[in-house]
Amino acid sequence: MEHAGNLVIVLNERATGSAKAGAKSFRKARPEASRVLAYEVLQEVNRAGAFSNLLLPKRLSESALDARDRGFATELVYGTLRMQGLYDWILAQVSDRPWSEVETGIVDVSRLGLHQLFSMRVPDHAAVSSTVEVARQVVGDSKASYVNALLRKVSTKSLSQWLEPLLTIADPVERLAIKYSHPEWIVSAYFDLLRNEDEVELVLEANNLPASPTLVSWPGRSTVQDLLDLGGEATKYSPYGASSMEIPSEISLIRSRMAGVQDEGSQIVATVFSKSAQEKKNWLDLCAGPGGKAALLSSIAAELGAHFSTNEVSQVRADLVKQVVVETELWVGDGRTFAEHGLFYDAIIADVPCTGIGALRRRPEVRWRRKASDLSELITLQSALLDSAIEVCEINGVIAYVTCSPHMAETKVQVASALKRHPEIVQMPVNSFLPPGLDDAIVNGCMQLWTHKHGTDAMFLALFQKIA
């Protein structure tokens, strides 16, 4: 019986000998750079609130890793972030102390090890030994022996064997939350909307599939053909997008800010809003940061001869908007008090702050960072921003309410509440503004995209017209 820290675990003779040898070794740790980078990014995301989609590309561009190692580090980071809930559930079963009390460095490096064991083409022995090398450097030799014992115990079973006990869990929310590595409150929210276990499982599975980058052309600056010339394929619904066959940061159109990187769901939102506002001359993006939709909308507005304005509460995010928009008036301030400017617009989009659970495949840490308790504050903020948009909208003007969340409280309930609060608005069905092929995205006159159905982020959009 091998004792590794406070872990008591039965190991075979070969594994025991290896663990002892590792603990006694005074050889300098030589971990692979790609794995160390992955660990450092994971630590900053999990422990310091960094955003993986911003931090990882930056760290990769600063590194000396070749393309293959960059790809490896990318899958290791994003995959581990997605599945770390499941990995924690497994690791807790081989630890004799509560997993929540284990040092964070050990937790994160062990999660990386499990992702290599179960989800990447890494032989078991290499997954264990390479992870232990990282552990030796980042948490020290004695704690690395603990990691070694954990991973060796986990590697005695396949993932399917570890998942077998789930068959005995009667509650589908609890069972699917563990299997697909989602918090239970998110799984429960999907059940409220879809009311079908098989479809909920499809959503959860889709959230765990890596998403390839999608590029967006900005009219007047680039065309879809420019993107297709890079080797990708045109997006199915958006007239502005294409998949990427290259690393976006290495594409000259992206570096020169002639095109961008944007999920097709967000492109569809911009398309629907611009069609609803086609006859309008004064557009406002009330919550514009960090600028993805604003960049596309400013280009469309310029082509239509409409005046385009943006507002963003954060100066940092407003600076990002400024870098990608054209012919745009920029305001920095709280969108809830925008009426203080004394300005009115005939087309307003309010892409409000939300839980973001519609984009979990692209922003995997969101599932662990958001809590059900966040909803109350967010709902209040969303309502106030929509009220503000209605207040500064001209009569006969159009208002788009947008979230990157399918949660009922942030979508259907908000629409009903707004119509009750504001007799001066009516809902406009989105049907005539949707791209072809999206009839199944119409719910009560609103647009609700789903990752498992449409291959996009699960964006929601409702349209209103101010009649008095």
Residue pairs with C-beta under 8 A, 6 or more apart in sequence:
1 8
1 9
1 10
1 11
2 9
2 10
2 11
2 15
2 16
2 19
2 20
2 149
4 19
4 145
4 146
4 148
4 149
4 150
5 142
5 143
5 145
5 146
6 96
6 97
7 94
7 95
7 96
7 97
7 146
7 149
7 150
8 96
9 94
9 149
9 150
9 153
11 19
11 149
11 152
11 153
15 152
18 148
18 152
19 145
19 148
19 149
19 152
22 132
22 141
22 144
22 145
22 148
23 141
23 142
23 145
25 141
29 133
29 134
29 136
29 137
29 141
29 144
30 133
31 130
31 133
31 134
31 136
31 137
32 69
32 130
32 133
32 134
33 63
33 64
33 65
33 69
34 65
34 69
34 70
34 72
34 73
34 76
35 73
35 76
35 112
35 130
35 131
35 133
35 134
36 134
36 137
36 138
37 59
37 60
37 63
37 65
37 73
38 73
38 76
38 77
38 80
38 112
39 108
39 109
39 112
39 134
39 138
40 59
41 50
41 52
41 55
41 56
41 59
41 73
41 77
42 77
42 80
42 81
42 108
42 111
42 112
43 104
43 105
43 108
44 50
44 55
45 51
45 52
45 55
45 77
45 81
45 365
46 81
46 84
46 104
46 108
46 365
46 368
47 104
47 108
49 369
51 363
51 365
52 77
52 78
52 81
52 363
52 364
52 365
53 362
53 363
56 73
56 74
56 77
56 78
57 249
60 70
60 73
60 74
61 249
63 70
65 73
67 247
70 247
72 120
75 120
75 210
76 112
76 115
76 116
76 120
78 210
78 364
79 115
79 119
79 120
79 210
80 87
80 111
80 112
80 114
80 115
81 364
81 365
81 368
82 181
82 207
82 208
82 360
82 361
82 364
82 367
83 114
83 115
83 118
83 119
83 181
83 208
84 111
84 181
84 368
85 177
85 178
85 181
85 182
85 183
85 367
85 368
86 178
86 179
86 180
86 181
87 110
87 111
87 114
87 115
87 181
88 99
88 107
88 111
89 178
90 114
90 154
90 162
91 99
91 107
91 110
91 111
91 114
91 150
91 154
92 98
92 99
93 162
94 150
94 153
94 154
95 102
95 150
99 107
103 139
103 143
105 135
105 138
105 139
105 143
106 135
106 139
106 143
106 146
106 147
109 131
109 134
109 135
109 138
109 139
109 147
110 131
110 147
110 150
110 151
112 131
112 134
113 127
113 128
113 131
113 147
113 150
113 151
113 154
114 151
114 154
116 122
116 126
116 127
116 130
116 131
117 124
117 127
117 128
117 151
117 154
117 155
117 159
118 159
120 127
122 130
124 155
127 151
127 155
128 148
128 151
128 152
128 155
131 147
131 151
132 144
132 147
132 148
132 151
135 143
135 144
135 147
135 148
136 144
139 147
154 162
163 179
166 175
166 178
166 179
169 175
169 178
172 191
172 197
172 200
173 184
173 187
173 188
173 191
174 184
176 182
176 187
176 197
176 200
176 201
176 204
177 183
177 184
177 186
177 187
179 204
180 187
180 201
180 204
180 205
180 207
180 208
181 208
181 367
182 204
182 207
182 360
182 367
183 367
183 368
183 371
183 372
185 371
185 372
186 357
186 360
186 367
187 200
187 204
189 357
189 406
189 407
189 408
190 200
190 203
190 204
190 406
191 197
191 200
192 408
193 406
193 407
193 408
194 200
194 203
199 452
202 452
203 450
203 451
203 452
203 458
205 452
206 361
206 450
206 451
206 452
207 360
207 361
207 367
207 451
208 361
209 361
210 361
211 263
211 361
211 362
212 243
212 244
213 243
213 244
213 247
213 248
213 261
214 235
214 241
214 242
214 243
214 244
214 261
214 262
214 263
214 264
214 267
215 227
215 230
215 232
215 241
215 242
215 243
215 244
215 248
215 251
215 253
215 254
215 259
215 260
215 261
215 262
216 238
216 240
216 241
216 259
216 260
216 261
216 262
216 267
216 292
216 295
216 296
217 223
217 224
217 226
217 227
217 240
217 241
217 242
217 259
218 240
218 258
218 259
218 260
218 295
218 296
218 299
218 326
219 240
219 299
219 300
219 302
219 303
220 299
220 302
220 303
220 326
221 257
221 258
221 259
221 299
221 326
222 253
222 258
222 259
224 234
224 239
224 240
224 241
224 242
226 253
226 258
226 259
227 241
227 242
227 244
227 253
227 259
228 234
228 242
230 242
230 244
230 245
230 246
230 251
231 245
231 246
232 242
232 243
232 244
232 245
233 242
233 243
234 241
234 242
235 241
235 242
235 243
235 264
235 267
236 264
236 437
236 454
236 455
237 264
237 268
237 435
237 436
237 437
237 438
237 454
237 456
238 264
238 267
238 268
238 271
238 435
239 271
239 435
240 267
240 270
240 271
240 296
241 262
241 264
241 267
244 251
244 261
248 254
248 261
249 255
251 259
253 259
254 260
254 261
257 323
257 324
260 292
260 295
260 296
260 324
262 292
262 293
262 296
263 359
263 362
263 456
263 457
264 454
264 455
264 456
265 358
265 404
265 449
265 454
265 456
265 457
265 458
265 459
266 292
266 293
266 404
266 457
266 459
267 296
268 434
268 435
268 438
268 447
268 449
268 456
268 459
269 293
269 349
269 351
269 400
269 402
269 447
269 459
269 461
270 293
270 296
270 297
270 300
271 433
271 435
272 400
272 430
272 433
272 434
272 435
272 447
272 461
272 463
273 297
273 347
273 349
273 398
273 400
273 402
273 461
273 463
274 297
274 300
274 301
274 304
275 433
276 347
276 398
276 400
276 428
276 433
276 463
277 283
277 306
277 346
277 347
277 398
278 304
280 306
280 346
280 347
280 397
280 398
281 305
281 306
281 307
281 346
282 306
282 307
282 309
282 344
282 345
282 346
282 347
282 394
283 297
283 301
283 306
283 307
283 308
283 309
283 345
283 346
283 347
283 348
283 349
284 308
284 309
284 310
284 311
284 345
284 347
284 348
284 349
284 389
284 392
285 293
285 294
285 297
285 308
285 309
285 310
285 311
285 348
285 349
285 351
286 311
286 335
286 338
286 348
286 349
286 350
286 351
286 385
286 388
286 389
287 311
287 312
287 313
287 335
287 350
287 351
287 352
287 353
287 385
288 294
288 310
288 311
288 312
288 317
288 318
288 321
288 351
289 312
289 313
289 314
289 317
289 318
289 320
289 321
290 317
290 320
290 321
291 310
291 317
291 320
291 321
291 322
291 323
291 324
291 325
292 324
293 349
293 351
294 310
294 321
294 324
294 325
294 328
295 321
295 324
295 325
297 308
297 349
298 308
298 310
298 325
298 326
298 327
298 328
299 326
301 307
301 308
301 327
302 308
302 326
302 327
306 347
307 329
308 325
308 327
308 328
308 329
309 328
309 329
309 330
309 331
309 343
309 345
310 318
310 321
310 325
310 328
310 329
310 330
310 331
311 330
311 331
311 332
311 333
311 335
311 338
312 318
312 321
312 330
312 331
312 332
313 332
313 333
313 334
313 335
314 332
315 332
318 330
318 332
321 328
321 330
322 330
331 338
331 341
335 350
335 385
335 388
335 389
336 381
336 384
336 385
336 387
336 388
337 388
338 388
338 392
339 388
339 391
339 392
341 392
343 392
344 392
344 393
344 394
344 397
345 392
345 393
345 394
345 397
346 393
346 394
346 396
346 397
346 398
347 397
347 398
348 389
348 392
348 393
348 397
348 398
348 399
348 400
349 399
349 400
349 402
350 385
350 386
350 388
350 389
350 399
350 400
350 401
350 402
351 402
351 403
351 404
352 381
352 382
352 385
352 386
352 401
352 402
352 403
353 378
353 381
353 382
354 378
354 382
354 403
354 404
354 405
354 407
354 410
355 366
355 370
355 374
355 375
355 378
355 405
355 407
355 410
356 363
356 366
356 370
356 404
356 405
357 366
357 367
357 370
357 405
357 406
357 407
357 458
358 403
358 404
358 405
358 406
358 449
358 451
358 457
358 458
358 459
358 460
359 366
359 404
359 457
359 458
360 366
360 367
361 451
361 457
362 457
375 407
375 409
375 410
378 410
379 409
379 410
379 413
379 414
382 403
382 410
382 414
383 414
383 417
383 418
383 421
386 399
386 401
386 414
386 418
387 418
387 421
387 422
389 399
389 401
390 399
390 418
390 422
390 424
390 425
390 464
390 466
393 399
393 466
394 466
395 466
395 467
395 468
396 465
396 466
396 467
397 465
397 466
398 428
398 463
398 464
398 465
399 425
399 463
399 464
399 465
399 466
400 461
400 462
400 463
400 464
401 414
401 415
401 418
401 461
401 462
401 463
401 464
402 459
402 460
402 461
403 410
403 411
403 414
403 459
403 460
404 457
404 458
404 459
404 460
405 411
405 458
405 460
406 448
406 450
406 458
406 460
410 460
411 446
411 448
411 460
411 462
412 443
412 444
412 446
414 462
415 427
415 444
415 446
415 462
418 425
418 464
419 425
419 426
419 427
419 464
423 468
424 466
424 467
424 468
425 464
425 465
425 466
425 467
426 464
426 465
426 467
427 445
427 462
427 463
427 464
428 445
428 463
428 464
428 465
429 442
429 445
429 463
430 442
430 445
430 446
430 447
430 461
430 462
430 463
431 442
431 445
433 463
434 441
434 442
434 447
438 447
438 449
438 454
440 453
441 447
441 448
441 449
441 450
441 453
441 454
442 448
445 462
446 460
446 461
446 462
446 463
447 459
447 460
447 461
447 462
448 458
448 459
448 460
449 456
449 457
449 458
449 459
449 460
450 458
451 457
451 458
